[in-house]
Amino acid sequence: MVYRYKTRGTCSSEIVIELDGDIVKSVKFTGGCNGNAKGVGALVKGMKADEVIKRLKGIKCGFKQTSCPDQLATALSQMVEQRMK
């Protein structure tokens, strides 16, 4: 399943996530801090979606109320929720 998520409150504008069952196959950010976005994508590859959500949810970037990792957790939460419907 491939999912496109429009981010809110971050420098990145979109996250494209590919899941294989409950395993993250790939994550690609559009915009944002290029190196950090690639790093986050590489680190979560092969992880279960629930574990990624648990680790990244609530991370903030500076004075912002969210971050690219937090937005990834939000997107994955929505993906998991949609799969359950």
C-alpha positions in Angstrom: 0.0 0.0 0.0 1.4 3.4 -1.0 0.1 6.5 0.9 0.6 10.2 0.2 0.3 12.4 3.2 0.3 16.3 3.0 2.2 17.5 6.1 1.1 20.3 8.3 3.4 22.6 10.3 6.7 21.4 8.8 9.2 22.4 6.2 8.4 19.3 4.2 5.2 19.4 2.2 4.5 15.7 1.6 5.5 12.2 2.8 5.1 9.2 0.5 5.0 5.9 2.5 5.0 2.4 1.3 3.8 -0.4 3.6 4.0 -4.2 3.1 1.4 -5.4 5.5 2.5 -3.7 8.7 6.2 -3.3 7.7 7.5 0.1 6.4 9.1 -0.5 2.9 10.0 3.1 2.1 9.5 6.7 3.3 10.2 9.7 1.1 9.8 13.3 2.2 9.2 16.2 -0.3 11.0 19.3 1.0 12.3 19.8 4.5 15.9 19.0 5.6 17.1 16.7 2.9 19.7 14.8 5.0 17.4 14.4 8.0 14.5 13.3 5.9 16.6 10.6 4.2 18.0 9.6 7.5 14.6 9.1 9.1 13.4 7.2 6.0 16.4 4.9 6.2 16.1 4.3 9.9 12.4 3.3 9.8 12.7 1.0 6.8 11.9 -2.6 7.8 10.3 -1.5 11.1 6.7 -2.3 12.0 4.4 0.7 11.6 3.3 0.6 15.3 6.9 0.7 16.5 7.6 3.7 14.3 4.5 5.5 15.6 5.5 4.8 19.2 9.0 6.1 18.7 8.3 9.2 16.6 4.9 10.5 17.9 5.2 13.8 19.8 8.7 14.8 18.6 8.8 18.6 18.0 11.1 20.7 15.8 12.3 23.8 17.6 9.3 25.9 18.7 7.0 24.2 16.3 4.2 21.9 17.7 5.2 19.1 15.3 8.2 17.8 13.2 8.8 15.7 10.1 9.1 12.5 12.3 5.9 13.4 14.2 4.1 14.0 10.9 5.4 10.5 9.7 3.9 9.0 12.9 0.6 10.8 12.2 0.5 9.5 8.6 1.3 6.0 9.6 -1.5 6.1 12.3 -3.9 7.1 9.5 -2.7 4.3 7.3 -3.1 1.7 10.1 -6.6 3.1 10.9 -7.6 2.9 7.2 -6.4 -0.7 7.0 -8.7 -1.7 9.9 -11.8 -0.3 8.2 
